[in-house]
Amino acid sequence: MKLSLKAKAIFLVISVSALIGISAIVVYDRGISSLVTNDYESRSVEITLAMAEILDSDKVRTLRDNVIGIYKEVKDVVLSDQWGSEAFNAYVSRFSKIEDTPEFIDLRAQLRQVQDAIDVDCLYIVWIDVPNWRYVYLVDGAYEDACPPGCVDPLFVDDLSELGDLNKEMKPNVTHTQEYGYLVTTGSAIHTSNGELVGYAVVDLSMNEIVSRERNLLLTSIMVFAGLAFIAGIAGIIAVERTIVGPINKLSQAAGTFTENGMRLSEIDVRTGDEIQTLAESMKRMEKDIKEYYDNLMETKSDLETARVHAETYKREANIDSLTGLLNKRAYDLAVADLEKTDKPYAIVMIDMNDLKTINDKYGHDKGDISIKTLASNIRRCFKDSAVFRIGGDEFVVIMNGDDLDIRDSLIGRFRDEIRKDSKNKNRQAWEVPTAACGYATYNPKSDDNFASVFRRADEDMYQHKTKMKSSHH
């Protein structure tokens, strides 16, 4: 059967338009979906890593021991899919007293503080019961429908390897359920300072809004390209003249550049006065909508970066002593753990402030705080190239390395001279010129088995100095 030129034109225009439209829609849908999913997975990982660093691991361990202790005593565990039933309520009531413990209250408050700061719906801490293929809630930061301690869910994977290395993480997992829609669930392991795994900080990020917007835009794109094919077919029936085919070719070429350079419909000038011009204007509006949607995605990406910065800020502040601005006991424990893993040379300076209790009793604790801050400033000024920690009320430790390590004898001598000079200043109050005893020891790989050995020698040297100070004072 022979086809007329108009019929061939109709077939050609509809086929080309449909092919371009379907290709553009498929590439667009996959590209945007992948971008959104990757961004949400990255954000969830950043949030849980920061939470694992921020949370008090000792409190998590205590809470875990309390919850799991009860959980192991229960013979018939009721899963969360029976939420609201008498059996479920009876089961979770066994854990009700845990909600009054200070560990539960403090951890839930911290989860909610972070939720409010970064606009996340659900942060919680769980423990994975590997033999029974479950995870057990320890504390949920949600304000509504929070899972109580002891609440149990089955693992959402078919193979534990899908979760990754459970000593470090629970890999991001995207789920789609009728109840919650699209969720990205990610967890990071929480360890104590000695490396014990005590739980997982988990976040659920809802993708429902962005998926809904993506589907609406995809539907609009399908309708626009379907309209393109239909109107192009009508144009082919009416005529095959250049004034009709030309504009269609322009539109097809513009649509063909979508996946590479972005649509440039705004540069096309179509003035045919018929459905082709209407189609061109519709596609220009579609191009504008896509650009606005892309801009919204970039704004979301900026919000994710802001959340990452906030998480880094929380992590940094967790290691700072609020009174002196020095590194705190938590930072000290991390530094000691790092030193245990290396044979690099270092020295420890142990500094113990004198007469803090006398100053607090005689002048008040506000003067005692000033005295502590003054001594901290003196230590930091003297050992400016080393890490300085406040590990107790009147105890400070300096871990010397680098240039300070090479001139340690000189620095120790200068610090003791300044302390001795300040102690003889009779024109200032005692709290204005704090004094301290200090001792130090250098790591010797041949005789020191660990950090504690070096610390013990530094502590002994400090007490010898303190004794000498007291004898010279009398």
Secondary structure as UniProt FT lines:
FT   HELIX           5..54
FT   HELIX           57..73
FT   HELIX           80..82
FT   TURN            83..84
FT   HELIX           86..93
FT   TURN            94..95
FT   HELIX           96..100
FT   HELIX           102..118
FT   STRAND          122..129
FT   TURN            130..133
FT   STRAND          134..140
FT   TURN            149..150
FT   STRAND          152..154
FT   HELIX           160..163
FT   TURN            166..168
FT   STRAND          169..177
FT   TURN            178..180
FT   STRAND          181..191
FT   TURN            193..194
FT   STRAND          197..206
FT   HELIX           208..238
FT   HELIX           242..256
FT   HELIX           258..261
FT   HELIX           265..267
FT   HELIX           275..317
FT   TURN            318..319
FT   TURN            322..324
FT   HELIX           329..339
FT   TURN            340..341
FT   STRAND          347..353
FT   HELIX           356..363
FT   HELIX           365..382
FT   TURN            383..385
FT   STRAND          387..390
FT   STRAND          395..400
FT   HELIX           402..406
FT   HELIX           408..423
FT   TURN            426..427
FT   HELIX           430..432
FT   STRAND          436..442
FT   TURN            445..447
FT   HELIX           451..473
//
